[in-house]
């Protein structure tokens, strides 16, 4: 493969506002070391974290993003991964922080992606059934797996009577569907900017939060710039036992709460890749009732397999239209750059919840 090249969606130098637009560029296909795997991504997702990186809100260095998707094996040496087989990649290595696909290593927004031997040996390249490369499966499996992990942690602690989803993007909507499927009759409040959500600045929101029956489970799935506001609001207004999954990222350091401070970013890292068991949950005594605070970083292979199976069996969750855009590499360039230019998560007259990029040489849009 020494002379081979492939196309990739490559980030350009940051502009004055820190935004990195993208362009389709031919890049050299990497040489493989023993134990590496070379994949040909078929379908990749565009994640909320990707948008944060593109907007300069995170300093992840890789020129090629993409940590969600499904690929075909091109070369794998003696790894046991058959050439031509369909796989997904768990983007987080719990034991090796140097492997974070699409963050500090080139990701899946390319026609070829190298997965290093350490990740292959750790079982992060997972075989999936035929059909898993469909956009409605490939682009949604990792965020659904993340939502399922958060639900698993919640149920290890209590059985909520009500749920608040703060953030009506892809993870928030998938989490709402997963919780409602597991807990029929669950009272649910969606907070966000969509037509079916209560706006975070709505004057009636505090009263709605206070009226929810306890225990109340909360999934905070906002952009990282809004995480503290959401956590502070539910801590202030929800009565009784409050269980909060801080799914969204936030800067390190203490966050003021009604009963002191907590380093929520550190708490989020307490659960990683399905470990430990039982999960870590931080208990805070507060006047309105106990606050049980947790998060997680990365999912397990089991979570990813479960998510793929659910999507293959049931199709797009609840038919909610969470997969809003399907594009090829050229179309992805237009979509990403137009969103960055407008500062709104909209393209083609529609809000971008989840976009799927179809790869391949000779894709036709």
JOKA-V473132 format. One record per backbone hydrogen bond with DSSP energy under -1.0 kcal/mol. CO is the residue of the C=O (numbers start at 1). NH is the residue of the N-H. Records with the same first field share a line. If there is no record, write none. Layout:
CO: NH + NH
This chain:
1: 4
4: 29
6: 27
7: 111
8: 25
10: 23
15: 18
19: 15
21: 12
23: 10
25: 8
27: 6
33: 36
37: 115
38: 74 + 75
39: 113
40: 72
42: 359
43: 70
44: 357
47: 51
48: 52
49: 53
50: 54
51: 55
52: 57
53: 56
54: 20
63: 11
64: 107
65: 109
66: 108
68: 45
70: 42 + 43
71: 87
72: 40
73: 84
75: 38
76: 79
82: 85
85: 73
86: 128
87: 71
88: 126
91: 101
93: 96
96: 99
99: 93
100: 103 + 104 + 105
103: 62
105: 102
108: 110
109: 9
113: 39
115: 37
116: 120
117: 121
118: 122
119: 124
120: 123
124: 90
126: 88
129: 132
131: 134
134: 137 + 138
135: 139
137: 141
140: 144
141: 145
142: 146
143: 147
144: 148
145: 149
146: 150
147: 151
148: 152
149: 153
150: 154
151: 155
152: 156
154: 157 + 158
161: 187
162: 217
163: 189
164: 219
165: 191
166: 221
169: 173
170: 174
171: 175
172: 176
173: 177
174: 178
175: 179
176: 180
177: 181
178: 182
179: 183
183: 186
187: 163
189: 165
190: 198
191: 167
194: 197
198: 192
199: 202
202: 205
204: 208
205: 209
206: 210
207: 211
209: 212
215: 161 + 162
216: 243
217: 164
218: 245
219: 166
220: 248
223: 226
226: 230
227: 231
228: 232
229: 233
230: 234
231: 235
232: 236
233: 237
234: 238
241: 216
242: 292
243: 218
244: 294
245: 220 + 247
255: 262
257: 260
260: 257
262: 255 + 264
263: 267
264: 268
265: 269
267: 270
271: 297
272: 275
275: 272
282: 293
284: 291
286: 289
288: 240
290: 242
291: 284
292: 244
293: 282
294: 246
298: 273
300: 304
301: 305
302: 306
303: 307
304: 308
305: 309
306: 310
307: 311
308: 312
309: 313
310: 314
311: 315
316: 319
317: 320
322: 324 + 354
325: 356
327: 358
328: 332
329: 333
330: 334
331: 335
332: 336
333: 337
334: 338
335: 339
336: 340
337: 341
338: 342
339: 343
344: 346
345: 352
347: 350
350: 347
354: 324 + 325
355: 46
356: 327
357: 44
360: 363
